[in-house]
Amino acid sequence: MTRARGRPERRTFHISCSDGQWAEAKRRAAAAGMKTSPWLVERALNADLSIFDARAEPEPLVLRAYDQALMSSQVEFIVNVIGSSRDGAWIERLGNQVEFLRDAKVTEMIAEGRIDELFLAFEKLFGPENAERLLAKAVKEWHGAKSVTVTVGGPTRRA
């Protein structure tokens, strides 16, 4: 079937809305003295779309090729290191290195008087119920004191 000459081409679109939304659209169209469909089209054509220009670009859902290659090479390196070990001794050495770094950081924070910051880190890692006890234990062990008083945003506790 061909369209009659001189008449503009028309397209049909469908919208999806709830019964309440459709009733509201009909009410507003009637108040404007129009049928519902032409009123909706007019509203769509006259909508202020400037808010979409001000939006930041959305984060990409897929990594760029460079980032994918970088991640792949890092994973390949880790697999090669893990796969080349015939015994589990390297895992123990790795654990010792991580423990050493943790102890050094905790000692540094205690020496600098950053107890509140250290408490927040313990609270995040081990929960608020364990943070003060672990902090008191850390201060006691790393400073060799027989008794340490730790007060962080609450009652004083002795360890």
C-alpha positions in Angstrom: 0.0 0.0 0.0 1.4 3.4 -0.9 0.6 6.7 0.8 -1.4 9.3 -0.9 0.5 12.1 -2.6 0.6 15.3 -0.7 0.1 13.8 2.7 3.0 13.7 5.1 4.3 10.3 6.0 3.2 9.2 9.5 4.7 6.8 11.9 3.0 5.1 14.8 4.8 4.8 18.2 3.6 3.1 21.3 4.2 4.3 24.9 4.1 2.3 28.0 2.7 3.8 31.2 0.6 2.8 34.2 -3.2 3.4 34.3 -2.7 6.3 36.7 -0.1 7.9 34.4 -2.4 7.5 31.4 -5.4 9.0 33.3 -3.2 12.0 34.3 -2.1 12.5 30.7 -5.7 12.4 29.5 -6.7 14.9 32.2 -4.0 17.3 31.3 -4.7 17.0 27.5 -8.4 17.7 28.2 -7.5 20.7 30.3 -5.4 22.0 27.3 -8.3 21.3 24.9 -6.4 18.6 23.0 -6.6 14.9 22.4 -4.2 12.8 24.4 -1.8 11.6 21.6 -1.3 15.1 20.0 -0.8 16.6 23.5 1.9 14.0 24.4 3.7 14.6 21.1 3.6 18.4 21.6 4.9 17.9 25.2 7.8 15.7 23.8 8.7 18.2 21.1 8.7 21.1 23.5 10.5 19.4 26.3 13.6 21.1 27.7 16.4 18.7 27.0 19.2 21.0 28.1 19.7 19.0 31.3 21.1 16.1 29.1 23.8 18.4 27.7 25.2 19.1 31.2 25.6 15.5 32.2 29.0 13.9 32.3 29.7 11.0 30.0 28.8 7.7 31.6 31.6 5.4 32.7 32.4 2.9 29.9 31.2 -0.6 30.6 34.2 -2.2 28.9 37.9 -1.5 29.6 39.8 0.2 26.8 42.2 -2.1 24.9 45.2 -0.7 26.6 43.7 -1.4 30.1 42.8 -4.9 29.1 46.3 -5.6 27.8 47.8 -4.2 31.0 45.6 -6.2 33.2 46.2 -9.4 31.2 50.0 -8.9 31.5 49.7 -8.4 35.2 47.6 -11.6 35.6 50.0 -13.5 33.4 52.9 -12.3 35.6 51.2 -13.5 38.8 50.3 -16.9 37.2 53.9 -17.3 36.1 55.3 -16.5 39.6 52.8 -18.8 41.3 53.1 -21.6 38.7 56.9 -21.6 38.8 57.1 -22.5 42.5 57.5 -26.2 43.3 56.9 -25.8 47.0 54.8 -23.7 49.3 57.7 -21.9 50.9 57.2 -18.9 48.8 53.7 -18.5 50.2 55.2 -18.4 53.7 57.8 -15.8 52.6 55.0 -13.7 51.0 53.0 -13.9 54.2 56.1 -12.9 56.3 56.6 -9.9 54.0 53.0 -8.8 54.3 53.2 -9.2 58.1 56.4 -7.2 58.2 54.8 -4.3 56.2 51.8 -4.3 58.5 53.9 -4.2 61.6 56.0 -1.4 60.2 52.9 0.7 59.3 51.3 0.1 62.7 54.5 1.0 64.5 54.9 4.1 62.4 51.3 5.2 63.1 51.7 4.6 66.9 55.0 6.5 67.0 53.4 9.5 65.1 50.5 9.5 67.6 47.9 8.6 64.9 46.0 6.3 67.3 42.6 7.5 66.1 43.5 6.8 62.5 44.8 3.3 63.5 41.6 2.7 65.5 39.5 3.5 62.5 41.5 1.1 60.3 41.2 -1.7 62.9 37.4 -0.9 63.2 37.0 -1.2 59.5 39.0 -4.5 59.3 37.8 -6.2 62.4 34.6 -4.5 63.5 34.0 -2.0 66.3 33.7 -4.7 69.0 37.3 -5.8 68.4 39.0 -2.5 67.4 39.9 -1.1 70.9 41.1 -4.5 72.2 43.3 -5.1 69.1 44.6 -1.5 69.3 45.6 -1.8 72.9 47.3 -5.1 72.2 49.2 -3.6 69.2 50.4 -0.7 71.3 51.4 -3.0 74.2 53.3 -5.4 71.9 55.1 -2.9 69.8 56.1 -0.6 72.6 56.8 -3.4 75.1 54.7 -1.8 77.9 53.2 -4.0 80.6 50.0 -2.0 80.5 48.6 0.5 78.0 45.6 2.8 78.2 43.8 3.3 75.0 41.0 5.9 74.8 39.3 6.4 71.4 36.0 8.1 71.3 34.7 6.3 74.3 35.5 4.9 77.7 39.0 4.2 78.8 40.0 0.6 78.6 43.1 -1.1 80.0 44.8 -4.0 78.3 
